Amino acid sequence: MTREHYIPFNKEFLLDQQIACFSENQKKAEEFKKLFDIIEHYYHFEAFNLNRNLKQNYALFDPDLSEDERKKYAGKSDFLTFKKTLLKVLEHGNYRRVEQEILDKAFKDSDLIGLKLSIDLNAFKEYELYVRGHHKTKEIIKKYIFWKKEIDIEYYDRVMIYLNYNEADYLTKQKVRLGKMPADPGSIVLKIFKRVPKNDLETIFPNAIPKMSATDKLLLWVPGILGGISLLSAKVIPALINMYEAYQTGEAIDLLNSKTSLNQGLIALGILSAYCFRQYNNFVNKKIRYAKMLADSLYFKNLGNNSGAFYSLLNSSEEEIFKETILGYSFLYKSKIPLSAEELDNQIESWFKTKLNTELDFDVKDALSKLKNLGLAIETNSKWEVIPVEKALIRIDKLWDEAFNYNNQR
């Protein structure tokens, strides 16, 4: 699987791991913990401002608000600012956009339900999926009546779907059924899910409709039509014709043979009908499984909708930035010599692999950028080092003092 920037460990665990190296110096350990406690609060303050920015510029497109409420934000909500801020938060949270090739494969394949879904993409001006974290697990699926197969399923730990609906005039022109729209034309829908199968990404689209696949149709109609015509022409119709002709002419009929032939034909038709019913019932069962998967997604896997999704995204963004800062500062602090970005990157990734049995692509560029902006790291001739903890505490305290400049404006 592709390595990604996402760090699959919580911030408290990583902080404890770094503080452990100061076990013999309790004062240093306390200062180190205090430093990152202040940094965490500072990042939370930044996240608060981002949240306010997102809500302000999203309100005009929020389907959870009434039309009258949205009108109040005309001229106040800016789409480009909203989209730019949203992408910034996703990037900081180490989400990555799903490529169209992967989406097309998901639309075509289905690992768990084996059901073809029809999605009218004309409903959307834009549709994008962003994912973070992935893992593989084994699932048992039913292939035929008595045959079950164990397959490897790849899951995304988090998936955010972004749907920008077209305006009403365009939807009418493209004959998109407005009555079945889950959101108002011109609105933007955001949803976050956990543990979504990679090849079943299409199931989280709100307008996905189950359809019979070509295989389902062939298994249903071809045996039904061909078998029905064959049985009717060979058994049922000839028996009925013979009985009718004998009745018309007044001749004696071989009632026993005619009844036997007719019964055989009807029994065969009954068996064929049962087969067709079973094939159709298989499709119905797939729809039921899809409905259950959808219900599970909405009830158990859904982590946030529309403006409510901002809190989940910002929390992820805040945590990822904080974890990168912890690791960047700690490894530079423990190093006896300044390190290049590549050397720092290699040390941290090697630590994850040997200590935590985890392979990831640490975002060293982002970590160093944050440390530099906070004034905690210094670059000299492409080599990086951090200031001592004592000075770092003073520096962060100064940042907090300058967060609000009311005294300077008097």
N, C-alpha and C positions, 0 to 999 in steps of 0.2 A: 504494500500500500504506500501511497505517496506521503512523505513526511510533511508535516504542516507546522505553522508557528504556534498553534494552540498548545498550552501547557496543561495537561490533564491532572493537575494536583491543586488543592486549595491553598490559598495564600498563608493560612496559619501553619499548615504543615511545612511549607517551604521556608517560612520564617524561622520556625523551630529548628529546622535542619541547619540553617546558617548560624543561628545563635549557639548551637551546640559546640562550635569550635572555640567559644569563649567560656567553656565550663569552668576553667581554672581562674577566671577573672570575672567575678560576679558583677563588679561595677561596670566593666566594659559591656557585659551582656545586657545589663539594664539600660545603658546608654544607647546601645544598638537597637534594642526593642523600642525605646522611647522615640528614637529617630524615625523609625518606620511607622510608628503610631501616628506621629505628626504628618508624615508624608501621606498616609492613607486618608487622613482627614482633609488634606489639601486636595487630593484627587477627587474626593467626594464633593468638595466645593465646586471643582471644575465640572463634574458630572451634573450637578444641580443646574448650573448655567446652561449646559448643553440640553438638558431636559426642557428647560424653559424655552429655549430657542426652538426645539423640535415641536413642542406643543403649540407655540404661537404660529409657526409657519405651516403646521399640518391641519389646523382647525378648519380651514375652508374646505378641506378634502376628506374630513373625518365622517364616515358613514354613521357613526354612533350619535352624531349631533343632528338635531332637527334642521330642516331647511332654513327656518327663521334664525336659528343660532349660527348657522354657517354664513348667512348673509352679513352678519355683524363683522365678520373677519375679511370681507372683501376689501382689498387694498392693503390689508395688514399681513395676510398670509402670502408668502412668496414660495412658489413651487421649487424654483432653482435652489434657493437657500435651504429649503427643507431637504431636498434630495442630496445636496452636497454635505449637509450635516449628518444625515442618515448614513451615507457612505463612509464618512469619517468615523462614526461610532462603530460601524461594522468592521472597519479596518483595524481599529484599536482593540476590538473584541476578538480579533483573529478569525473572523468569518471570511470565507472566500466564495466567490460567485460560482455557481454551477454552470459549466460550459454547455452550450446548446447541444453538442454531440451526446453528452450524458443524458440530457433531458429527452432527446429524441429516442435514445435507447430505452429509457424508462417508459416512454409512451408506447413503445413497441413491445417490450417484454413485461412480464409480471411474475415475480418469484413466488409470492405467497398465495394470491387468489386466482391466478391463471385466467383473468378476465380482461377483456378488451374494453377500454374506457374511451368514450368520445368527449373531447373538450373543444368547445367552440372558441378558438383563440381570437376571433373577431371581437369578442367582448372586451378585449384588453388593448389599450394603447401601448402599454409596456407590461411585461411579466418577467420577473427575475426571482431566482432562488439563491439563497446564501446558506452555506453549511459550515459547521465547525465540529471537529472531532469525528472519528469513525472507528468502527471495530467490526470484527467478523464473529459470527456464531453459527451453530448448526441448528437447522430446523427440519422437522419431519413434515412432509407434505404428502397428500393423497394424490396419486397419479391415476390409478384405475380402481376398480371395485375392491380388490383384495391386495393391491400393491401400494405400499407406502415407500417413499424415497427420502433419504436424508441428504440435504443439500447445504452448502455454505451460503449464508446470507450476509451481505455487507450492510451495515446500518450507519446512518449519520446520527451523531449524538444530539445535534441541534440543527434545525432547519428553519429559516425564516423565508416566507413567501411574500413577495411584493407584487401587488396587482393594481395597476393604474387603469381604471375602466374608461372606455371611450365615452364620448358625449352622446346624448340621446339621438340626435340627427343621424350620426354615423351608424349607430346600432340599428336604427329603423331601416336605413339604406341597405345594410348587410343582412337584414331579416333576422337579427338576433332577438329572441323572445324576451321582451322586457319583463313580462309577468313572472318569469322564472329567475330573474336576476337576483342574486343574494345581496346586492348593494346598489346604491343609486348611481345612475350614469354620472361620470365625471369625478367620482370619489376614488380614494386610494385605500385599499385594504391591506393590512399587515397582519400576519399570523406567525407565531413561533410554535414549533412542535419539537418534541424530543423523540429520539429513537425511531427514525423513519427509514424503512428499507430503501436502499439506493435504487433498485429497479421498480419500486412502487411509489416514486415521487409524485406521479400523476394523481394519486389518491387524495392528496391534500388540496387539489384545485376544487373550489366550491361548486363549479359547474360541470364536474365530471359525471357523465351519464353512462351506465353499463350498456354495452352492445354485444350482440352475438358475434363471435369471431367467424371467419370464413370456415374454419374447421368445424365449429359448432353447427353452422348452417348446413354444411355438407353431411355431417353425421345425422342431422335431423331430417333433412328434406330428400336427399338422394335415395336412401333405403326406403323411406316412406313412399315416395312417388313411384319409383321403379318397382318395388315390391308390391305396392298396392295395385298398380296396373297389371302386373304379371298374374297376381292371384285372382283379380277380378276377371281377367280375360280367359284364364285357364280353368278356373273352378266355378266361381259364383255365377257369372253371366251365362255360360253354356248350360248349367243346370237349370237356371230360371227360364232360359229360352226353350229348352226341351219340355219343361213342365207346361209352359204357356202354349206351345204348338200342339201338344197332346190334348190340352183342354179345348183348343179351338177346333180341332178335327174330330174330337170325340174318341180318339184312340186310347187304348189302355196304356198307361205309363208305368215305367219301372220305378215305382215310388221309392222302394228301398234304396236303389242305386242313386237316384236323384237326390234323396235326402242325405245319403252318405256323402255325396260329392259336395252338396251345398254346405253341410255341417263342417266338412274338412276345410272348405274355403273360408267360412266364417271364423273358424278357430284360428286359421293361419292369419287372417286379418286382425283378429284379436291380439295374437302374439306380436304382430307387426306394430299395432297401435300401442301396445305396452312398451315396446322398444322405443318408439318415437316419444312416448310420454317420459320414459326414463331419461332420454337424451335432453329433452326440454327441462326435466326436473333437475338435471345436472347444472344447466344454465341458471335455473332459479336458485339453486343452492349456492352457486358462485355469487349471485347477487346478494344473497343473505350474508355470506361471508364478507363481502365488500361493505354491506351496511353495518356489520359488526365492527369491521376495521375502522370505518368512518366514525362510528359512535365512540369507539375506544380513543380515536385520535382527538375527538372533540372533548371527551370527558376526562380521559387519563393523560393524554399526551400533549394537550394544548397548554402552553405556558403564558400566552398573552395575545390579545387582539387589539389591533389599531393603536390608539394612543396608550393603551395599557401595555403594549409590547415594548414601549420605550424603557420602562423600568427594568425589564429583563435584559434588554440590550445594553443599557448603560451600566448595569451591575456587572455584566460580563466584560464590558470595555474597561471599567474601573479596575476590576480584579486582574485582568491580563496585563494592563499597564503596571499595576502595583507589583505583580509577580516578576515582571521583566526588570523593574527597578531594583527589587530586592536582590535578584541574582546578579545583575550587572554590578551593583555597588559592592556586594559581598565578595565576589571573585576578584575584583580589582583591589579591594581592601586587603585581602589575604595574600595577594601576589607581592613578592618582595621587589619586583621590578615593574615598570610600566608595560602594558600589553597593547599590541595592535588589536584592531577590531576582529581580525581573523583569529588571532591567538585566544582572545577572550571567548569568541564563539565556539572554538574547538574545545576549550576547557569545560564550558558549561554543557555542551552537548555530550561530551565524554562522561561527565559526572552523572548526567541523567541515564546514560546507557549502562554504566558500571554500578551505580548506586541504586537506581530505581528501575533498571531493566526496561527503559523507555527510550525510543528513538524519536526525536523531534528536530525540527529546523528552527533553532532559537533565533528570534528576531533581534539580533545584536544591534542593528542600525537604529531601531526604535528605542531600545534600552539606553544606548549611549546618548541619543538625542534627548531623551527625558532627563538623564543625569546632567547633561550639559545645561539644559534649560533651567533646571533647579539650582544650578551653580554648585553641584556636588562633584563634578568630574572635570578634569582639565586635559586637553589634547595638546601634545607637543611633538612635532615631527611625526604625526600619525601614530603616536603612542599615547595611551590613556592611563590616567591614574586618578584616584579620588582623594578628596580632602579628608583629614581625620574626623572621627565621629564627633569630637568636641566642637570643632569648627562647623561641621555639618548641622549640628543642632542650632547653633547661632544663626546660620544661613537660612534654615527653614523657618525659624522664628521671625526673621526679618521679612521673609516672603509673606507670612501671615499678617504682619503689621502693615504691609503695603497693599494687601488685598483690597482694602477700603481706604481711599485717600481723603476722607472727609476733613481731617484736621488740616491737610495741606491746602484745602480749598477755601478755608476761612480767611 
